[in-house]
Amino acid sequence: MVYAALWVTIGHLVGERAAAMLGRHGGARLLLLIGPLALVTLIAYRLWQRRRYGAAKPDVLRTEPSCVDPTR
């Protein structure tokens, strides 16, 4: 119930201003709003994964010989 109330409140406070801004400036503003939001969402998801599963462990990584000869 708190989650729904939060979104309704945010929508009420920001909704008309966001609609007016998108009406005036179109897709350019939409891109400026969605781009950073997508980046923050990706970072939050990765941090959540790290917290849930832990950091990557080096024993999981395999080392294979390289095709490049380091003596040349």
N, C-alpha and C positions, 0 to 999 in steps of 0.2 A: 504494500500500500504506500509506503514511503517512497519507493522507487517511482511509482506512477505519479504521485503528487509532485515529486521533484521535476519530472519531465513536463508535466502540465504547467507548473509555475515558470519554468524556463521558457516554454513555448509562449506563454502569455506575455512575459517580459520582453522577449526578443523577437517574437514572431512578426509583428507588423513592421518593425525596423528592418529585419532581414528581407522581408518581401519587397519593401520599398527600395532597398539598396540593390537587390537583384533586378528589379524592374528598371532602374536607372542605368545600371552598368552591365547588365547581362552576364554572359558566361565568364568574363574576365574576373569578376569579383568571386564568382562561384569557385573558380579554379584556385584563387588565393585563399579561400576559406577551406576547401577540401584538401589541398596539398599538405599544409601543416597538420591538419587533423589526421590525415592518413599516416604521416610520419610519427606523430605522437602515439597513435594506435599501434603501429608496428613495434615501436620501442617498448611500449607497455606490455605487449604480448610476449616479446622476447624476454623481458625481465620476469614476467610471470612464469614462463617456461623454465628459466634458470632457477627461480625459487622453488618450483615444484620438483624438478628433476635434478637440480644441482648443476654445477659447472661441468664442462666437458672434461673427460678423464683422458690422460695421455695414453693409457694402456689400450684404449679403444682404437686409437689411430694406428694405422699400419704404415711401416716404412718400407718402401720398395726402392730398388736400385733405379737410379736416374739413367736416362738415355744419353745424358751429356757427360762426356769424359772430363773430370775436373783437372786432369794433368795437362791438358792442352792449353 
